[in-house]
Amino acid sequence: MSRNYKIRDQSKLHFISFATINWIDVFTQPAYKDIVVDSLNYSIKHKGLEVYAWCIMSNHVHLIIGSQTENQSHIIRDLKKHTSKTIVKAIVDNPQESRKEWMLWMFERAGKLNTNNQTFQFWQQHNQPIELNSNFLMDQKLAYIHNNPVEAGFVYEPKDYPYSSAIDYSGGKGMVEIILIN
């Protein structure tokens, strides 16, 4: 992985994004998004991940994360590894998935081109971490994450998108155990 994509200062919060290979719209079905949600909650409970904001779009994920105890890069590496295997299996096992053969072919083709993979590649290699070292940057990324579903035309109000922390910031309770940014 390029040095430009590594989290250097583990004591800081980071905005990260990771996308499916070729920006394939995998997350059009709730079952696939739920795998990411479950993995985030597992990483929070068992791996020391702190999630301050999150959003799952049709082909990518945005997070504001931190950790007081573990290496953030390692947590995200493990999360991406687990979700890639679990989502590919869910696609294979889903008789309702109309794009199954095409998606699996794309994941396999990408996997063959990357020596880091055994069979499939689901996620792009990088996470594009941005250290959030100012209140301006923190507010900017938080707004960006929560407005992403509105900009994509999924909802009219950020709090109405269930696969995001916007509901938590509106006084409700979302699917992922987050820490609110004050």
N, C-alpha and C positions, 0 to 999 in steps of 0.2 A: 504494500500500500504506500502511496506517495506520502512524503512527510507533510505535504500541504493538507492532507486529509486526516491527520492524527490529532487527537486531543492532547495538548501539551500540559496545560495547567489544570490538574484534576480538582483543584479547589474552587474553580469557577463554574458557573452555569454555561451551558452551550446550547445553541440552536443547531439541530442537525436535521438533515433530510436524506431519505434514501428512497430510491425508485426501483421499480421492476425493470428487468432488462427490456430494452427497446420500448420502454414506457407502455407495456402491455396493460390494458385495463382489466386487471384481475379482480379488483375489489368492487365489482358490480353486484356481487352477491354477499349478503350479510354473513354467511358462514365463513367466508375467507377473512373478512374484517374481524370477526369474532376471535379468530386464531391469533391475530395480532393483539387484540385487547387482552386475551387470556395470557399471552406471553409477556405483555407489559406488566400486568398485575403479578404474575409469577416473579418477574425480575425485581419488582418493587419489594415483594414479600421475602424473597429468598436470596437476592443477589445485591442488595443495597442500592438499587436504582431509585433515584428521586425524579419524579416526573412533575414538571410545573405547568406544562401545556402540551397538548397533542392533538393531532388531527389525521385521520386516514382518508385520503382521497382515492380516486379510482385506480391510480397507478403509482402512488407514492405516499410516504408518511412524513409528517413534520413533528418534531419534538423539541421541547426545551427540557433539558435534563441536567442532573448533577448527581454526585454521590460523595458521601463523607467517608466511605469505607473502602470502596472498590474502584478499580480503573474503569472509567466510563467507556473507553474504547473496547475493553474486553467484554463488558456487559452487552454492548450493542452488537459486537461480533457474535456472541453466543445467541442473542435474541434473533439476529438475522439468520444464523445457521438453523436454529430450531424452527423458526417460522417458515423458512424456505422448504425444509423437508416436510413439515406438517401440511402446508398449503398445497404443495405438489401432490402429496398423497390424497388430500381432500379432493383435488381436481380429478385424479385418477379414479377415485371411488364414487364420484358424483355422476349418476346416470343422466341427470338433467343438464349437465354442462355441454352446451351446443358447440363450444369452441375447444373442447378437450384436446383433440388430436393436434390442432394447430398450435395451441399453447404449449403442449408437451414437446412438440417438434421444435418450437422456438427456444424453450428452456434447454433442451438437449443440445441443440446446435450451439447455443451460447456456452454451454458447459464444455463442449469439445474444443472450443476456441480458447478456453482458459485452463491452464494446467493446475490451478488451485482447486478445481472441481473434479469430483469422481464421475458424475453423470450429468446432473442438471445444474444450471445456474439460474436462480430466480431473481435475486437482487443484483443491481449494479454494485460494483466493488466499493465505491466511495460513500461517505456519509456527509461530506461537505460541512464539517463543524465550524461554527462561528462562535468565538468566545464572546459572551455577553458582558462586556466590561463597562457598560454605562447604562443609566436608566433609560436614556433615549433609545439605545439599541434594544434593550429588554422590551420596552413598550412597543417599538416598531415590530419586532418579531412576534410578540404576543398578538398584536392586531392582525398581522399577516396570517398567522396560523388560523385564527378564528374567522377571518373574513374569506379564507380560501373557498369554503363551500358556497358562500354567497356569490363570489366572483364566478364560480363554475356553474351557477344557476341551479344548485341542488336545493337551496332554501332561500327564504327572504331575509331571515334573521339568523345570525350565527348560533344563538342558543337553541335553535330548532334542529340543528344537525346532530344526531345522536352519537356519531363517531368523532367526537371532538370534546375538548374540555371547556368549550364556551358555555355550556350549561352550568358548570361549576362556578364560573365567574359571574353568572347571572343569578346566583343564589340557589341553584338546584344541585342535584347529585348526578354525576355522570358515571360512566362505566369503568373508568380507571381511577385508582386512588391517587389523586394529585395533591401537591402542596401549592396553595394559592400564593401568587406573587403579590405582595402588598404594594 
